[in-house]
């Protein structure tokens, strides 16, 4: 009974949005790209009416949540399909004014009818769906190739989707030895074939409070016996801050000339993987370096058994997306903005550093003992060995 009520409530909310969208479309002649530059109607901010109705797939994920907030704070209506429990998506409701955020539960991206329903009242579609680990139910091809391809076809056939923004990866390459990077590139191509005016975002590793980069490296450095570094850790990265990524989406939607183009979102600093580990060790105030440099073949050999098990069993606890043989392949190549590629600068954005300021602040809160606790080398010497071992406090 409860699921039926939830679906009915979501359906009625979508119906209410229909009137809002029609009014906005009439005011702007359905030219979405001009809506955000037009005079704002309403009291401003989240209580204004931007004329945008956006469906964000992957809305309750790390990047998706920030995009929902960025759109909602400009007075947009945002439809958020999700497949997790409602509690895990409820925080999205707080990002918009009353009725502005519509949650659509029980999403199945394999069901075309659900996709059509999710975008039925929208003029903008944003796809943030992606995966870092293959499971017994989902492969990289399912998520990175099949879904974007079908989504683009449905959006093109609908006739009312003005803009489609798709998130890929800076390392996406049809010739990449990593299957994740290869399928990302295949998905980009399939999506553009079906919806040529789509805008592709290819971000580098994204950092923020809930990220999948700093947090997993912190886990390696603080809670494991050692942190394996592939080869010499000389591969170059260009991490970027999540708020800049959300700003890039809004900037692309404001500018009609971004349609059909691909943007590489890399931060202002180019770091090697070794430098990233050193940065985290320094920020965490850990003086004992537990990183171990290993040849790529040995790291892959170490990870392969768990990879095989994970693809045959339900979700396993404490599984890192960096602890896979595919990630080893991914880390053997640089991930930086290609020369001559469109980037933040072409969107009028100056990206923030990820080694200082707000971007690194969540790492400081991961210090053993808390944000303000002193130097670990000083504090740990006064703590009994039994306690240090129990809490894995490293000098």
SETOR-784308 format. One record per residue (C-alpha): residue number from 1; residue in three letters; chain; z negated, y, x negated. Coordinates in nm, 3 decimals. Each point is the difference from the previous one (the first is absolute). Layout:
 drennu firo badren      up   north    east
    NUM  ALA      A       Z       Y       X
...
END
This chain:
 drennu firo badren      up   north    east
      1  UNK      A   0.000   0.000   0.000
      2  UNK      A  -0.096   0.246  -0.275
      3  UNK      A   0.330  -0.031  -0.192
      4  UNK      A   0.187   0.069   0.327
      5  UNK      A  -0.206   0.313   0.063
      6  UNK      A   0.062   0.119  -0.356
      7  UNK      A   0.374  -0.051   0.033
      8  UNK      A   0.008   0.177   0.338
      9  UNK      A  -0.196   0.293  -0.142
     10  UNK      A   0.239   0.029  -0.294
     11  UNK      A   0.295  -0.020   0.237
     12  UNK      A  -0.131   0.280   0.221
     13  UNK      A  -0.066   0.213  -0.307
     14  UNK      A   0.359  -0.050  -0.110
     15  UNK      A   0.116   0.106   0.345
     16  UNK      A  -0.199   0.322  -0.028
     17  UNK      A   0.161   0.064  -0.338
     18  UNK      A   0.343  -0.025   0.162
     19  UNK      A  -0.046   0.335   0.176
     20  UNK      A  -0.122   0.166  -0.319
     21  UNK      A   0.294  -0.129  -0.198
     22  UNK      A   0.255   0.105   0.262
     23  UNK      A  -0.142   0.353   0.007
     24  UNK      A   0.009   0.023  -0.378
     25  UNK      A   0.352  -0.139  -0.012
     26  UNK      A   0.122   0.252   0.254
     27  UNK      A  -0.150   0.286  -0.199
     28  UNK      A   0.164  -0.108  -0.324
     29  UNK      A   0.325  -0.156   0.125
     30  UNK      A  -0.138  -0.326  -0.143
     31  UNK      A   0.049   0.124  -0.356
     32  UNK      A  -0.322  -0.134  -0.151
     33  UNK      A   0.058   0.154  -0.341
     34  UNK      A  -0.016   0.348   0.153
     35  UNK      A  -0.319  -0.066   0.199
     36  UNK      A  -0.238   0.028  -0.292
     37  UNK      A   0.152   0.329  -0.108
     38  UNK      A   0.000   0.143   0.352
     39  UNK      A  -0.279   0.218   0.133
     40  UNK      A  -0.305  -0.215   0.065
     41  UNK      A  -0.107  -0.019   0.363
     42  UNK      A  -0.363  -0.033   0.101
     43  UNK      A  -0.324   0.108  -0.169
     44  UNK      A   0.108  -0.138  -0.338
     45  UNK      A  -0.087  -0.297  -0.218
     46  UNK      A  -0.074  -0.327   0.176
     47  UNK      A  -0.001   0.173   0.339
     48  UNK      A   0.352   0.140  -0.033
     49  UNK      A   0.324  -0.163   0.114
     50  UNK      A   0.243  -0.063  -0.282
     51  UNK      A   0.256  -0.186   0.209
     52  UNK      A  -0.038  -0.308  -0.220
     53  UNK      A  -0.066  -0.343   0.141
     54  UNK      A  -0.014  -0.240  -0.294
     55  UNK      A  -0.048  -0.374  -0.011
     56  UNK      A  -0.166  -0.101  -0.325
     57  UNK      A   0.021  -0.370  -0.084
     58  UNK      A  -0.282  -0.094  -0.235
     59  UNK      A  -0.202   0.295   0.133
     60  UNK      A  -0.340  -0.153  -0.071
     61  UNK      A   0.088  -0.088  -0.358
     62  UNK      A  -0.090   0.206  -0.305
     63  UNK      A   0.301   0.234  -0.010
     64  UNK      A   0.072  -0.018   0.373
     65  UNK      A  -0.340   0.146   0.092
     66  UNK      A   0.063   0.310  -0.210
     67  UNK      A   0.345   0.047   0.151
     68  UNK      A  -0.141  -0.027   0.352
     69  UNK      A  -0.259   0.266  -0.087
     70  UNK      A   0.262   0.230  -0.154
     71  UNK      A   0.221  -0.020   0.309
     72  UNK      A  -0.288   0.028   0.246
     73  UNK      A  -0.152   0.308  -0.159
     74  UNK      A   0.325   0.182   0.066
     75  UNK      A  -0.019  -0.080   0.371
     76  UNK      A   0.220  -0.310   0.011
     77  UNK      A  -0.040  -0.299   0.226
     78  UNK      A  -0.022  -0.321  -0.202
     79  UNK      A   0.049  -0.354   0.128
     80  UNK      A  -0.180  -0.255  -0.218
     81  UNK      A   0.097  -0.367   0.045
     82  UNK      A  -0.237  -0.238  -0.179
     83  UNK      A  -0.083  -0.369  -0.022
     84  UNK      A  -0.358   0.016  -0.133
     85  UNK      A  -0.311   0.028   0.217
     86  UNK      A  -0.037   0.321   0.196
     87  UNK      A  -0.311   0.095  -0.198
     88  UNK      A   0.212   0.016  -0.317
     89  UNK      A   0.241   0.245   0.164
     90  UNK      A  -0.249   0.209   0.197
     91  UNK      A  -0.040   0.257  -0.280
     92  UNK      A   0.357   0.113   0.074
     93  UNK      A  -0.113   0.133   0.339
     94  UNK      A  -0.211   0.267  -0.171
     95  UNK      A   0.302   0.145  -0.179
     96  UNK      A   0.158   0.167   0.301
     97  UNK      A  -0.097   0.197   0.307
     98  UNK      A  -0.080  -0.178   0.325
     99  UNK      A   0.289  -0.228   0.097
    100  UNK      A   0.203   0.078  -0.310
    101  UNK      A  -0.058  -0.336  -0.171
    102  UNK      A   0.115  -0.309   0.190
    103  UNK      A  -0.107  -0.342  -0.129
    104  UNK      A   0.226  -0.297   0.076
    105  UNK      A  -0.187  -0.324  -0.077
    106  UNK      A   0.131  -0.350  -0.070
    107  UNK      A   0.315   0.108  -0.182
    108  UNK      A   0.232  -0.280  -0.108
    109  UNK      A   0.273   0.136  -0.225
    110  UNK      A   0.205  -0.314   0.071
    111  UNK      A   0.025   0.099   0.369
    112  UNK      A   0.287   0.243   0.060
    113  UNK      A  -0.127   0.085   0.348
    114  UNK      A  -0.331   0.119  -0.140
    115  UNK      A   0.182   0.213  -0.257
    116  UNK      A   0.217   0.154   0.274
    117  UNK      A  -0.309   0.077   0.208
    118  UNK      A  -0.177   0.157  -0.296
    119  UNK      A   0.283   0.247  -0.067
    120  UNK      A   0.107   0.053   0.362
    121  UNK      A  -0.159   0.348   0.030
    122  UNK      A   0.050   0.117  -0.358
    123  UNK      A   0.249   0.216  -0.185
    124  UNK      A  -0.133  -0.093  -0.343
    125  UNK      A  -0.073  -0.343  -0.149
    126  UNK      A  -0.191  -0.053  -0.324
    127  UNK      A  -0.027  -0.345  -0.156
    128  UNK      A  -0.294  -0.057  -0.236
    129  UNK      A  -0.012  -0.378   0.048
    130  UNK      A  -0.008  -0.190  -0.328
    131  UNK      A  -0.184  -0.278  -0.176
    132  UNK      A  -0.128  -0.074  -0.348
    133  UNK      A  -0.092  -0.366   0.049
    134  UNK      A   0.202  -0.272   0.169
    135  UNK      A  -0.193  -0.216   0.245
    136  UNK      A   0.049  -0.321   0.196
    137  UNK      A   0.147   0.207   0.287
    138  UNK      A   0.190   0.280  -0.174
    139  UNK      A   0.239   0.020  -0.292
    140  UNK      A   0.131   0.307  -0.181
    141  UNK      A   0.336  -0.055   0.168
    142  UNK      A  -0.160   0.003   0.347
    143  UNK      A  -0.175   0.333  -0.052
    144  UNK      A   0.218   0.189  -0.248
    145  UNK      A   0.350  -0.106   0.111
    146  UNK      A   0.008  -0.147   0.350
    147  UNK      A  -0.230   0.251   0.173
    148  UNK      A   0.156   0.321  -0.140
    149  UNK      A   0.345  -0.134   0.080
    150  UNK      A  -0.089  -0.073   0.363
    151  UNK      A  -0.200   0.322   0.038
    152  UNK      A   0.295   0.208  -0.122
    153  UNK      A   0.241  -0.174   0.237
    154  UNK      A  -0.231   0.050   0.298
    155  UNK      A  -0.057   0.365  -0.093
    156  UNK      A   0.374   0.062  -0.034
    157  UNK      A   0.077  -0.169   0.333
    158  UNK      A  -0.272   0.193   0.182
    159  UNK      A   0.190   0.330  -0.024
    160  UNK      A  -0.315   0.215  -0.003
    161  UNK      A  -0.133  -0.048  -0.354
    162  UNK      A   0.085   0.312  -0.198
    163  UNK      A  -0.172  -0.092  -0.328
    164  UNK      A  -0.097  -0.329  -0.163
    165  UNK      A  -0.222   0.004  -0.310
    166  UNK      A  -0.046  -0.326  -0.189
    167  UNK      A  -0.247  -0.073  -0.280
    168  UNK      A   0.122  -0.208  -0.290
    169  UNK      A  -0.121  -0.010  -0.363
    170  UNK      A   0.093   0.186  -0.316
    171  UNK      A   0.066  -0.330  -0.175
    172  UNK      A   0.241  -0.130   0.266
    173  UNK      A   0.309  -0.147  -0.166
    174  UNK      A   0.248  -0.263   0.115
    175  UNK      A  -0.004  -0.148  -0.352
    176  UNK      A  -0.378   0.000  -0.047
    177  UNK      A  -0.168  -0.324  -0.108
    178  UNK      A  -0.285   0.073   0.243
    179  UNK      A   0.075  -0.132   0.349
    180  UNK      A  -0.207   0.277   0.158
    181  UNK      A   0.203   0.269  -0.173
    182  UNK      A   0.327  -0.181   0.067
    183  UNK      A  -0.070  -0.039   0.373
    184  UNK      A  -0.104   0.366   0.021
    185  UNK      A   0.346   0.097  -0.128
    186  UNK      A   0.172  -0.244   0.234
    187  UNK      A  -0.192   0.146   0.292
    188  UNK      A   0.101   0.354  -0.097
    189  UNK      A   0.366  -0.098  -0.005
    190  UNK      A  -0.016  -0.185   0.332
    191  UNK      A  -0.179   0.292   0.166
    192  UNK      A   0.252   0.259  -0.123
    193  UNK      A   0.289  -0.219   0.113
    194  UNK      A  -0.136   0.006   0.354
    195  UNK      A  -0.136   0.358  -0.001
    196  UNK      A   0.188   0.203  -0.265
    197  UNK      A  -0.198   0.320   0.057
    198  UNK      A  -0.333  -0.167  -0.078
    199  UNK      A  -0.219   0.159  -0.266
    200  UNK      A  -0.136  -0.241  -0.260
    201  UNK      A  -0.328   0.072  -0.176
    202  UNK      A  -0.055  -0.186  -0.326
    203  UNK      A  -0.355   0.081  -0.115
    204  UNK      A  -0.157  -0.111  -0.326
    205  UNK      A  -0.344  -0.165   0.007
    206  UNK      A  -0.199   0.204   0.252
    207  UNK      A  -0.364   0.089  -0.063
    208  UNK      A  -0.267   0.105   0.247
    209  UNK      A  -0.330  -0.119   0.145
    210  UNK      A   0.143  -0.318   0.155
    211  UNK      A   0.278  -0.060  -0.251
    212  UNK      A   0.139  -0.327  -0.133
    213  UNK      A   0.019   0.122  -0.359
    214  UNK      A  -0.317   0.155  -0.140
    215  UNK      A  -0.220  -0.214   0.225
    216  UNK      A   0.140  -0.331  -0.122
    217  UNK      A  -0.017   0.111  -0.361
    218  UNK      A  -0.364   0.102   0.054
    219  UNK      A  -0.064  -0.346   0.142
    220  UNK      A   0.144  -0.156  -0.316
    221  UNK      A  -0.205   0.222  -0.228
    222  UNK      A  -0.335  -0.032   0.178
    223  UNK      A  -0.014  -0.331   0.187
    224  UNK      A   0.204  -0.249  -0.203
    225  UNK      A  -0.055  -0.172  -0.332
    226  UNK      A   0.294   0.179  -0.156
    227  UNK      A   0.293   0.221   0.102
    228  UNK      A   0.336  -0.146  -0.111
    229  UNK      A   0.250   0.258  -0.125
    230  UNK      A   0.360  -0.123  -0.009
    231  UNK      A   0.139   0.015  -0.353
    232  UNK      A  -0.103   0.329  -0.164
    233  UNK      A  -0.033   0.196   0.324
    234  UNK      A   0.280   0.230  -0.118
    235  UNK      A   0.184   0.004   0.333
    236  UNK      A   0.020   0.356   0.132
    237  UNK      A  -0.128   0.108   0.342
    238  UNK      A   0.008   0.328   0.191
    239  UNK      A  -0.282  -0.034   0.258
    240  UNK      A  -0.012   0.248   0.286
    241  UNK      A  -0.269   0.129   0.236
    242  UNK      A   0.012  -0.113   0.363
    243  UNK      A  -0.031   0.352   0.146
    244  UNK      A   0.316   0.101  -0.186
    245  UNK      A   0.180  -0.300   0.148
    246  UNK      A  -0.099   0.104   0.352
    247  UNK      A   0.112   0.357  -0.074
    248  UNK      A   0.334  -0.135  -0.119
    249  UNK      A   0.064  -0.165   0.337
    250  UNK      A  -0.072   0.323   0.189
    251  UNK      A   0.216   0.198  -0.242
    252  UNK      A   0.290  -0.244   0.040
    253  UNK      A  -0.020   0.023   0.378
    254  UNK      A   0.005   0.380  -0.014
    255  UNK      A   0.323   0.000  -0.198
    256  UNK      A   0.309  -0.148   0.169
    257  UNK      A   0.175  -0.024  -0.338
    258  UNK      A  -0.235  -0.284  -0.103
    259  UNK      A   0.164  -0.237   0.249
    260  UNK      A   0.178  -0.287  -0.170
    261  UNK      A  -0.164   0.066  -0.338
    262  UNK      A  -0.243  -0.191  -0.221
    263  UNK      A  -0.301   0.172  -0.159
    264  UNK      A  -0.202  -0.132  -0.292
    265  UNK      A  -0.363   0.107   0.033
    266  UNK      A  -0.165  -0.003  -0.342
    267  UNK      A  -0.298   0.203  -0.117
    268  UNK      A   0.014   0.257  -0.282
    269  UNK      A  -0.140  -0.241  -0.262
    270  UNK      A   0.171  -0.298  -0.161
    271  UNK      A  -0.261  -0.252  -0.113
    272  UNK      A   0.016  -0.342  -0.157
    273  UNK      A  -0.198  -0.281   0.160
    274  UNK      A  -0.224  -0.002  -0.308
    275  UNK      A  -0.073   0.371   0.054
    276  UNK      A  -0.087  -0.065   0.364
    277  UNK      A  -0.255  -0.265  -0.101
    278  UNK      A  -0.147   0.238  -0.260
    279  UNK      A  -0.022   0.277   0.260
    280  UNK      A  -0.194  -0.224   0.238
    281  UNK      A  -0.233  -0.128  -0.271
    282  UNK      A  -0.082   0.358  -0.095
    283  UNK      A  -0.045   0.116   0.360
    284  UNK      A  -0.217  -0.299   0.090
    285  UNK      A  -0.205   0.060  -0.316
    286  UNK      A   0.044  -0.359  -0.115
    287  UNK      A  -0.016  -0.024  -0.378
    288  UNK      A   0.076  -0.370  -0.030
    289  UNK      A   0.373  -0.054   0.030
    290  UNK      A   0.061  -0.335   0.172
    291  UNK      A   0.379   0.034   0.009
    292  UNK      A   0.189  -0.280  -0.172
    293  UNK      A   0.366   0.032  -0.099
    294  UNK      A   0.191  -0.318   0.083
    295  UNK      A   0.368  -0.098  -0.014
    296  UNK      A   0.178   0.014   0.335
    297  UNK      A   0.070  -0.375   0.010
    298  UNK      A  -0.370  -0.078  -0.038
    299  UNK      A  -0.107   0.242   0.273
    300  UNK      A   0.260  -0.147   0.237
    301  UNK      A  -0.119  -0.351  -0.082
    302  UNK      A  -0.355   0.109   0.080
    303  UNK      A   0.093   0.148   0.338
    304  UNK      A   0.255  -0.255   0.127
    305  UNK      A  -0.249  -0.258   0.139
    306  UNK      A  -0.174   0.257   0.222
    307  UNK      A   0.339   0.133   0.113
    308  UNK      A   0.098  -0.346   0.121
    309  UNK      A  -0.330  -0.053   0.180
    310  UNK      A   0.012   0.341   0.169
    311  UNK      A   0.343  -0.069   0.151
    312  UNK      A  -0.129  -0.318   0.164
    313  UNK      A  -0.342   0.107   0.128
    314  UNK      A  -0.138   0.280   0.221
    315  UNK      A  -0.113   0.323  -0.166
    316  UNK      A  -0.225  -0.053  -0.299
    317  UNK      A  -0.283   0.240  -0.090
    318  UNK      A   0.011   0.226  -0.307
    319  UNK      A   0.370  -0.050  -0.063
    320  UNK      A   0.152   0.271  -0.217
    321  UNK      A   0.370   0.087   0.038
    322  UNK      A   0.000   0.053  -0.376
    323  UNK      A  -0.100  -0.361  -0.058
    324  UNK      A   0.344  -0.145   0.074
    325  UNK      A   0.283  -0.119  -0.217
    326  UNK      A   0.234   0.234   0.191
    327  UNK      A  -0.213   0.301  -0.096
    328  UNK      A   0.027  -0.106  -0.363
    329  UNK      A   0.379   0.024   0.032
    330  UNK      A  -0.041   0.339   0.167
    331  UNK      A  -0.218   0.129  -0.284
    332  UNK      A   0.253  -0.090  -0.270
    333  UNK      A   0.216   0.298   0.098
    334  UNK      A  -0.072   0.372   0.006
    335  UNK      A  -0.055   0.164   0.337
    336  UNK      A   0.089   0.368  -0.046
    337  UNK      A   0.228   0.248   0.175
    338  UNK      A   0.360  -0.064  -0.117
    339  UNK      A   0.181   0.285  -0.172
    340  UNK      A   0.183   0.219   0.252
    341  UNK      A  -0.164  -0.158   0.305
    342  UNK      A  -0.132   0.203   0.293
    343  UNK      A  -0.376   0.045  -0.024
    344  UNK      A  -0.294   0.211   0.117
    345  UNK      A   0.162   0.312  -0.144
    346  UNK      A   0.293  -0.038   0.239
    347  UNK      A  -0.249  -0.001   0.289
    348  UNK      A  -0.174   0.313  -0.125
    349  UNK      A  -0.317  -0.188  -0.098
    350  UNK      A  -0.197   0.022  -0.323
    351  UNK      A  -0.183  -0.336  -0.028
    352  UNK      A  -0.361  -0.025  -0.113
    353  UNK      A  -0.123  -0.182  -0.308
    354  UNK      A  -0.156  -0.343   0.044
    355  UNK      A  -0.219   0.027  -0.310
    356  UNK      A  -0.216   0.287   0.123
    357  UNK      A  -0.123   0.174   0.313
    358  UNK      A  -0.006  -0.160   0.343
    359  UNK      A   0.234  -0.284  -0.094
    360  UNK      A  -0.248  -0.146  -0.250
    361  UNK      A  -0.311   0.081   0.205
    362  UNK      A  -0.015  -0.340   0.177
    363  UNK      A  -0.016  -0.170  -0.341
    364  UNK      A  -0.308   0.202  -0.091
    365  UNK      A  -0.172  -0.132   0.313
    366  UNK      A   0.063  -0.355  -0.124
    367  UNK      A  -0.231   0.044  -0.300
    368  UNK      A  -0.264  -0.270  -0.015
    369  UNK      A  -0.317   0.150   0.143
    370  UNK      A   0.179   0.283   0.176
    371  UNK      A   0.183   0.325  -0.063
    372  UNK      A  -0.280   0.182  -0.185
    373  UNK      A  -0.148  -0.286  -0.197
    374  UNK      A   0.016   0.066  -0.374
    375  UNK      A   0.198  -0.153  -0.280
    376  UNK      A   0.006  -0.378   0.043
    377  UNK      A  -0.058  -0.060  -0.367
    378  UNK      A  -0.323   0.198   0.026
    379  UNK      A  -0.119  -0.134   0.334
    380  UNK      A   0.087  -0.367  -0.052
    381  UNK      A  -0.210  -0.040  -0.314
    382  UNK      A  -0.315   0.054   0.209
    383  UNK      A   0.097  -0.256   0.265
    384  UNK      A  -0.099  -0.367  -0.043
    385  UNK      A   0.281  -0.236  -0.094
    386  UNK      A  -0.056  -0.205   0.317
    387  UNK      A   0.058   0.309   0.214
    388  UNK      A   0.306   0.109  -0.200
    389  UNK      A   0.154  -0.344   0.044
    390  UNK      A  -0.075  -0.007   0.372
    391  UNK      A   0.163   0.339   0.066
    392  UNK      A   0.260  -0.043  -0.276
    393  UNK      A  -0.112   0.326  -0.164
    394  UNK      A   0.204   0.042  -0.315
    395  UNK      A  -0.107   0.205  -0.300
END
